Amino acid sequence: MTTILVVDDSAVDRQLAGGFLANDPDLTVRYAGDGAEALETIVRKAPDLVLTDLMMPKIDGLQLVAEVRRSHPLVPVILMTSKGSEEIAVQALQQGAASYVPKRMLARKLLSTVRSVLAVATRERSHSRLMGCMTQSECRFALENDFTLFGPLVAYLQEEVTRMGLCDETERMRIGVALEEGLTNALYHGNLEVGSELRGEDDKAYFALVEERRRQAPYRHRRIHVDASLSREQAMLRIRDEGSGFDPSSIPDPTDPENLEKASGRGVLLMRTFMDEVAYNEMGNTVTMTKRRGTNNHPNHDEES
Amino acid sequence: MSILKTFHTESEDETLIVMPQGSVSSLAGDEVSSELDELLERLERPGPNNVVVDFEKVSYFGTVMLGAMHAIWKHVREEGGKMVLCNVSDMGREILRVSGIDVLWPVCASRQEAIEEVNR
């Protein structure tokens, strides 16, 4: 049986919505008088869908959407909007509410909206269960020299690593930092062959050279290759550029007080600190980073291979 | 108040507040470069010499951000001002510490504390 939790501080509106839902024999309706009571009910037993008013005392509909999204991301929330609550409804939709139904149209639209949202939620739950069964994932990307792709790629890989149960939130961020540093190095120092000497000395000239080379052959034809091999035990992330490579042992120690104001070496240091293993190939154009399940980062200065 | 996308700025108690925001973790390229230029030009104009970088809206960042902070700090230092960071997440503090540059800039818990620190 599919359970719908109807949340409204107006007993009349609550019963009205519940009455429309009761026309579907497959639906069981439960009620809460405000957001706080709704959250207590959800904690006891999560419903399949929450239908909520927006303007309520204590915890309002907007807060309820945010809290349900956080604690029960697979339970969809539908808003009941009335005149004057349009602005807050937009905010609620931006925060992840699944849909909305104006109160004056409950008779015509409520059941069809609930059914279509439930259908999507059922598919999402099945998908989530299936993904929970995944034990190995491999993916490969060939990126143009476009730094705006880094954010989405890192977010995607962070999500995959989390899905594999390899890390908590802190480790997820550390992996994100390491990945971004690896990608940034591959773009600027690898494919575009722009050294970090200019950085910190003349940032304008540094970025001008970056932009120039992004449009210039042979640099613009180069790609950044990212291979990710993820299992329940470890994440192996490999980043290869098509530049001429470098000698990782030549990087100065950025924590040496003499180098404090230089830009060089910090990215590699962060990668080595936040991952369990970091190794470069002989040419210095491929870095392989490994994060194992359940390991917290410790300062790690593995030798290059 | 500014309309910069990555470095939101405002003035408070004769201090320039810089608030990195959005996807600063991968900031780079032309747009950020021009935003940084605009920020540095603003520091050269008559007005506040002190800067507070408020990280309230950013949970972590990388070396590109550190490079931008370094550029701002150089300007501030040349103008005889001070730069202080605030609202830095645990992850952000770890990045500063690991990078070895936590010694360059004081880190305060709140914006108010940071403003008091630069005006001390």
Interface residues (C-beta under 8 A of the other chain):
Chain A: F147 T148 F150 G151 V154 T170 M173 R174 G176 V177 E180 E181 L183 T184 L187 Y188 R199 G200 D203 K204 F207 A208 V210 E211 P254 T255 D256 L260 E261 A263 R266 G267 L269 L270 T273 F274 P299
Chain B: S23 S25 S26 A28 G29 D30 V32 S33 L36 D37 S59 Y60 G62 T63 V64 L66 G67 H70 A71 K74 D90 M91 I95 V98 S99 G100 I101 V103 L104
